Amino acid sequence: LNAYLHAKWGASAGRLREFREALKRSSSAGSKKDWANAIAAAKEAKAAFPEHVASYEALGKIYAETKESSAAREELRQYAQRGGRAVWALKELARLEETAGDTKAAAAALQRLIYVAPVGDEELHKKLGEYY
């Protein structure tokens, strides 16, 4: 297993413990609304394992909470590009893209949701139809 992880992820494979611990610290700080420490810890996680989507999602959520729209948008874009599939994150990305005036990017974010959660969200389909 170690050989596979190192072949696939390189140096990041050796930093999994650091990655997990940093994400835990970020989550704990975020739950206390200690945004500075939440951001710092999420950035540590991102540096430890940049290939994993969790740190991008965490940063996107923190920046959305703190109303730092451009930072949230960038982190959630990275999240989506790396294969992130959380419904909330892709919807938030679409909202941020639309707010920034980029309806094409907003539609692309919602289009990803069709593959993640294709049924049960009538608003998703309506909004995507509006964009198209």
C-alpha positions in Angstrom: 0.0 0.0 0.0 2.8 2.4 0.9 4.4 1.8 -2.5 1.2 2.6 -4.3 0.5 5.7 -2.3 4.1 7.0 -2.9 3.9 6.2 -6.6 0.5 8.0 -6.9 1.0 10.9 -4.6 4.7 11.3 -4.2 5.9 13.4 -1.2 2.3 14.1 -0.2 1.8 10.4 0.8 4.3 10.8 3.6 2.4 13.8 5.0 -1.0 12.2 5.4 -0.9 12.5 9.2 0.1 16.1 9.0 -2.7 16.7 6.5 -5.4 15.1 8.7 -4.2 16.9 11.9 -4.2 20.2 10.1 -7.8 19.6 8.8 -9.0 18.7 12.3 -7.5 21.9 13.7 -9.1 23.9 11.0 -12.5 22.4 11.6 -12.2 22.9 15.4 -11.2 26.5 14.9 -13.9 27.1 12.4 -16.6 25.7 14.7 -15.4 28.4 17.2 -15.4 31.0 14.5 -11.7 31.5 15.0 -11.2 32.3 11.4 -7.5 33.2 11.4 -6.5 29.8 12.9 -9.0 28.0 10.8 -7.5 29.5 7.7 -3.9 28.9 8.8 -4.6 25.3 9.6 -6.5 24.7 6.3 -3.6 26.2 4.4 -1.2 23.8 6.3 -3.4 20.9 5.2 -3.3 22.2 1.6 0.5 22.5 1.7 0.8 19.0 3.1 -1.4 17.3 0.5 -2.4 19.7 -2.3 -3.9 16.9 -4.4 -6.7 16.3 -1.9 -9.9 18.3 -2.2 -10.7 18.6 1.5 -8.5 21.6 2.2 -9.9 23.5 -0.8 -13.4 22.7 0.5 -12.5 23.9 4.0 -11.0 27.1 2.8 -13.9 27.7 0.5 -16.3 27.3 3.4 -14.3 29.5 5.7 -14.0 32.3 3.1 -17.7 32.0 2.3 -18.5 32.4 6.0 -16.2 35.4 6.3 -17.7 37.0 3.2 -14.4 36.9 1.3 -16.1 36.1 -2.0 -13.1 36.2 -4.3 -11.1 33.9 -2.1 -14.0 31.6 -1.6 -14.6 31.5 -5.4 -10.9 30.7 -6.1 -10.8 27.9 -3.5 -14.1 26.4 -4.7 -12.9 26.6 -8.3 -9.8 24.6 -7.3 -12.0 22.2 -5.4 -14.2 21.6 -8.5 -11.2 21.3 -10.8 -9.8 18.6 -8.5 -13.0 16.6 -8.6 -14.8 17.8 -5.5 -18.4 16.7 -5.4 -20.0 18.3 -2.3 -23.4 19.7 -3.3 -23.1 22.7 -1.0 -19.7 23.6 -2.4 -20.7 23.4 -6.1 -23.9 25.4 -5.4 -21.9 28.0 -3.6 -19.4 28.2 -6.4 -22.2 28.7 -8.9 -23.7 31.4 -6.7 -20.3 33.2 -6.4 -19.7 32.9 -10.2 -23.1 34.3 -11.0 -22.5 37.2 -8.5 -19.2 37.9 -10.2 -21.1 38.0 -13.6 -19.7 34.8 -15.0 -22.9 32.8 -15.8 -20.9 30.5 -18.0 -18.8 29.4 -15.1 -21.9 29.3 -12.9 -23.5 26.9 -15.4 -20.4 24.7 -15.4 -20.5 24.4 -11.6 -24.2 23.4 -11.7 -23.6 21.0 -14.6 -21.2 19.1 -12.3 -24.0 18.7 -9.9 -26.1 16.9 -12.5 -23.5 14.1 -12.3 -23.3 14.2 -8.5 -27.0 14.5 -7.5 -29.2 14.3 -10.6 -32.6 14.0 -9.0 -34.5 15.7 -6.2 -33.4 19.3 -6.8 -35.9 21.0 -9.1 -34.2 24.4 -8.5 -30.9 23.1 -9.8 -32.5 22.1 -13.1 -34.4 25.4 -13.4 -31.3 27.5 -12.7 -29.3 25.5 -15.1 -32.0 26.0 -17.7 -31.9 29.7 -17.1 -28.1 29.8 -17.7 -28.5 27.8 -21.0 
